[in-house]
Amino acid sequence: PELLNRLAAKHGNLVGMKDSSGDIDTAAACLSVREPFSVYVGKDTHSFQVLERGFAGSVTGAGSSFPELMVWIRLAWESGRVSE
């Protein structure tokens, strides 16, 4: 997040990033770089947290092989079926 803040201060055209750190809290720290700023998370196991915490989306390997699973997760979340 510190490096991202320095880069954003120098480059006004920086509008988003993909975080592949595997740490959802590190990715969340990048959400406040500027408005608007999009953060995509690259870890399949965080797909539900991506929705809950307001990230722009996921870049997932599972989405390539099992797109219906990722769509199902999104639809379940949107319709309030969180326990599923």
Residue pairs with C-beta under 8 A, 6 or more apart in sequence:
1 26
1 29
1 30
1 33
4 17
4 30
4 33
5 33
7 14
8 14
8 33
8 34
8 37
14 33
14 37
15 36
15 37
15 38
16 37
16 38
16 39
16 40
16 56
17 30
17 38
17 39
17 40
18 39
18 40
18 41
18 42
18 59
19 26
19 27
19 30
19 39
19 40
19 41
19 42
20 42
20 43
21 27
22 43
24 41
24 43
24 46
24 49
24 53
27 39
27 41
27 46
27 55
28 39
28 53
28 55
30 37
30 39
31 37
31 39
31 53
31 54
31 55
38 56
38 57
39 55
39 56
40 55
40 56
40 57
40 58
40 59
41 47
41 49
41 50
41 55
41 57
41 58
41 59
42 58
42 59
42 60
43 58
43 60
44 58
44 60
44 61
44 62
46 58
47 58
47 60
47 62
47 70
47 73
48 73
48 77
50 57
50 58
51 73
51 74
51 77
52 77
58 70
60 70
62 69
62 70
63 70
76 82
76 84
